[in-house]
Amino acid sequence: MSAIQKTQKQAAALREQIQYHNHRYYVLDDPEVPDAEYDRLFRELQKIESTYPSLITTDSPTQRVGALPLSSFDEVKHAIPMLSLGNAFSDEEVEKFGKRISDRLNVTDIQLVAEPKLDGLAISLLYEDGVLVRAATRGDGVTGENVTQNVRTIHSVPLRLVGSDYPRLLEVRGEVYMPKQGFEALNKRQKQNNEKLFANPRNAAAGSLRQLDSKITATRPLAIFCYGVGQVEGKKMPSRHSEVLECLKAWGLRVCPEIKVVKGIEKCLDYYRHIGEQRNSLPYEIDGVVYKVNRLDQQETLGFVSRAPRWAIAHKFPAQEELTKLLAIDVQVGRTGAITPVARLEPVEVGGVTVTNATLHNQDEIERMDVRVGDTVVVYRAGDVIPKVASVIKSRRPKKSRKYKMPTHCPECGSELVRAEGEAILRCSGGLCCPAQRKEAIKHFASRRAMDIEGLGDKLVDQLVDAELINDVADLYLLKSDELAGLERMANKSAENLIAALESSKLTTLAKFIYSLGIREVGEATALNLANHFGRLELVESADTEKLLEVADVGPVVASNIVTFFQQAHNLDVISKLREAEVSWPDVDVVDADTLPMAGKTVVLTGTLTKMTRNDAKQNLQKLGAKVSGSVSKKTDIVVAGESAGSKLEKAQALGVEVINEEAFIKLIDSYKG
Ligand code: D41
């Protein structure tokens, strides 16, 4: 055997192995080897093929992607038309179907195959001598489009059939779809890249299959389930549909595992209900089930009417999409002040549930769809998710409609709505005073790292706000123990304890107080920087953006959050009420950060410290002007490694960064404190 023949044999053996593992992974969902092994085989084959391009075959697993973009799709005429399916929307219609076939065949208790009806696109795959040579969309059933390049990128479509007993010519029919998970991931990616979102998995699958550049299709998580055959030459097929499906499985084609053989219409309806219950937990979207007469001779006897077989019917689930009228657009304020526009709709039944509200997500989404009050809209509801307005029927738009404008002020508290740069959502700037945000703000205010009010947990905050005993954080300090004692599950003793805790929380630090205010994106570190930079709260309140940008770690977004917060009169009111209640803190001696002993140093804390908390260590470092970071890099100056330090310590050692233990760390800070 010549050297090249040997290599050719080696390539063929690799292809066979890759094909086997591909089938195990993508078709059977039962991988045998780790991904790394698959990758190794794949790279080995790639290496051979790049050295000897003449050895590349069209069914080589390396050839799924790589074809040049098309300028248009060619037409494909189906040798045998791809039939359409009649629909049934109720048990009665299915029973009528059962009666029709029984009467025509003159038999009762007919055997049927029940299949989930995938919500994707019907496709035809043509295999010649076991090799995929063409894939076409159904189109109008007679003529479709040649989408071979795109379908080749779908991993669950075998480029070569398994075994050797397949027909010389085999046309397989199935449904290409996008799994729910893949759909969510794709839309997330589209959003990040500022590209258009797909309304549902079906549209996403259709859009992906219609790409002229198969490299794009290759990035889309498509899959296939095969449900039948068209043209077959060179082999006698079995006599039942269920057996045909078994053959397809044996030849490496993917068939839906939920498919069942049932006897009689009653069992079909049982199947429908069973699948209906499974629907939300299935990893793909279905819009109903399909019943097919199992015996092929009976199918032939029944024949078809106007392109739909008499021997099959689709039993649809109630629609998940309906048309209705948009009556108004309201906005809702979430816990963090996020504003969500909500569509108020003329009540409409969607998938068995009456829908009167649907989310419009955000301002961008409204602008993208240009949705207007008075529009006829498509409402979509899937599983347990919140109904959403999927699209607008522009042709039904009333003449005098006006573009929707988002409000500029919070509907709950009247504060200005602000949109941070690069963010899609508007937020209420009301902070402490907006009722929708009040509870969250109070919980934050009371938390350990903020005002540290012991005994004031989340549940109690909810109770206090619901009982209207407090409206804002300042009201906390006006609470009386007899008011508290009147609350459910509140003993006299705990009421007194809370009053005492409130009292002792009054003396705080400027940094903690700023942090307690809950200004967006002003965390502990920023609050400390602000306190150290300005020294007095009045100076923080009156600082403009330019002044704020001088503070360590304050960027334009944080600066603008701070300015907006202190522009709201009610925030200033709350602060003055707090001061009246004798909440106080010592002013901070302002030191020029650059002159601090550890200015410019970046320190990483890792492992467990025994003599102080991680947080105390951090604050000590920050007071000395050091920056505390969470990850080790070349820019790290010191790593403080406590007990059982792990990967960060290893990384520091690898990078040659100075590492000190807790003892040395304490000595270090003490030496600076002097
Ligand atoms: O899952 C499906 N979407 C599905 C579609 C299925 N499981 N079986 C189908 N069977 C047929 C016949 C009976 C005509 C061979 C179908 C379709 N047709 C179909 N899909 C799109 C149009 C027709």
Residues whose N, C-alpha, C, O or C-beta is under 5 A from the ligand:
A	BS01	D41	L83 S84 L85 E115 P116 K117 L118 A122 E175 Y227 G228 V290 A312
